[in-house]
Amino acid sequence: VNPVRLFLRMSGGGWNVNAAAFVPNLNARPFVPGQPYVPATEDAETAPPAEDWDAEVPDNQPEAVEPSAPPAPEPVQDHISKAAEVPTVKAEDIGGGDEKETSEASDVVAPLAKKFERVAYVDDGTHKEHVNMVFIGHVDAGKSTIGGQLMYLTGMVDKRTLEKYEREAKEKGRESWYLSWCMDTNEEEREKGKTVECGRAYFETEKKHFTILDAPGHKSFVPNMISGATQADLAVLVISARKGEFETGFDRGGQTREHAMLVKTAGVRHLIILVNKMDDPTVKWDENRFIEIQSKLTPYLRKCGFNPKTDMIYIPVSGLTGAFIKDRPPCEQGGWYSGPCFIEYIDNHLVSMTRDYNGPVRCIVVDKFSDMGTLVIGKMESGVVVKGQNLVLMPNKQAVQVIQIWSDDIEVDRVVSGDNVKFKLKGVEENELQAGFIICSADALCKVGRVFDAEDERDPQKIEELIARAEFVAKEVEALYSLRKYRAMKNRYYQDEK
């Protein structure tokens, strides 16, 4: 603490601009803690001790200085120079740097063109195309198992880790679920064998970088599935070929129909249908079962908006054995299928995704949390973001600065359109933003509105039929309610009579 500020604070006074110049007393007695203050006399060393320690010193009593020995100027200058050498604590060092923080905040908030310059995309040849693919389908179709098999076949999970999962799954009576543990890292998910949250993992092929979004298949967790679908470029619909399971998921109120419709609504254009469990004893790689599923599923997917010739492909696979995921099995297992394997198709035959690298920054916030700062998780829809760049958070129009950047848990200096990112932001608190906010360039903010127009593209005649049917059902319900009410009143009347 600055000693001058401490003295002024204790004395309750301030600077006296009319005070005389300070002249140090070089003959003053040395300070001894615990002894009373005694003003200097002619002989400071032989001055008698004070009789009364509590006696106050008169304000008008001057300090005596020998007239024959005036203070020399050189010691005074030396004393002042020593006082100037005393280290002082800066305001910003003790948490009082309000001026500096305010100036920095004003620099961030001010919409200056220099601070918000758009970063140009430069292709250095090292960036692989990033593709997000979401696994969808009915519960127990094998989505997490195929995801784990993909991670193992591409080297993201080693054999030792997989053997560990197999031992642990066998101890819990879930021997056939060990591959799904690569995706289901939650203990609750492993115990119940059901994916609850949208799992995330990544792998690389020779040409592309893929992020797996493992969506839950249970109807109770559809909101989590939608969260994964909104981030996806490619959807992988997993169908169980086992007798009875396909019919349950497609015809009897399962999630196959709803998931296919939701991913199309979310903007996903490409769909890969993996007919899983072809090695099951009820199927045994039967081509007729594969054709049956294809013939029942294609008309519905066409109604959802997928073009069977350009947007869809059917691949028979076995998530447990890995058949047709990376390599072809022996001829007796699906020898009738002549198409590409799954990894071969997504690496070589999949149409390249359209990316807007030179457009304004658009990053949709998917999740947010606090960890030594405010962190957000999202997907880059367009533009380029570099470390230290200043952006604007919409819809609250709050200026933020990107301090750190991660892409698939790897810290980087730059991310581009299509990347899954995690930002550490300066200028906003975690409780000030929500999932769904958009990080934008300051020179091209996204539009904000409370009302929008929706258009129903269904057949008007069918809509009228549905309305008429609903009115008819409503009348039936009303009549049934009136009948029950009448019977209840009648029973009550008979009871009163008795």
Secondary structure, DSSP 4 states (H G I P E B T S, - for coil): --HHHHHHHHHT----TTPPPP---TTPPPP-TTSPP----SSSSSPPPPS-TTPPPPTT-PPP--TTSPPPHHHHHHHHHHHHTS----GGGGT--HHHHHHHHHHHHS--TTTTPPPPP---S-PPEEEEEEEE-STTSSHHHHHHHHHHHTTSS-HHHHHHHHHHHHHTT-GGGGGGGGT--SHHHHHHT---S-EEEEEE-SSEEEEEEE---SGGGHHHHHHHHTT-SEEEEEEE-STTHHHHHHTSS-SHHHHHHHHHHTT--EEEEEEE-TTSTTTSS-HHHHHHHHHHHHHHHHHHT--TTTTEEEEE-BTTTTBTTTB---TTTTTT--S--HHHIIIIISPPPP-BTTS--EEEEEEEEESSSEEEEEEEEESEEETT-EEEEETTTEEEEEEEEEETTEEESEEETT-EEEEEEES--GGG--TT-EEEBTTBPPP--S-------S-HHHHHHHHHHHHHHHHHHHHHHHHHHHHHHHHHHHHHH-
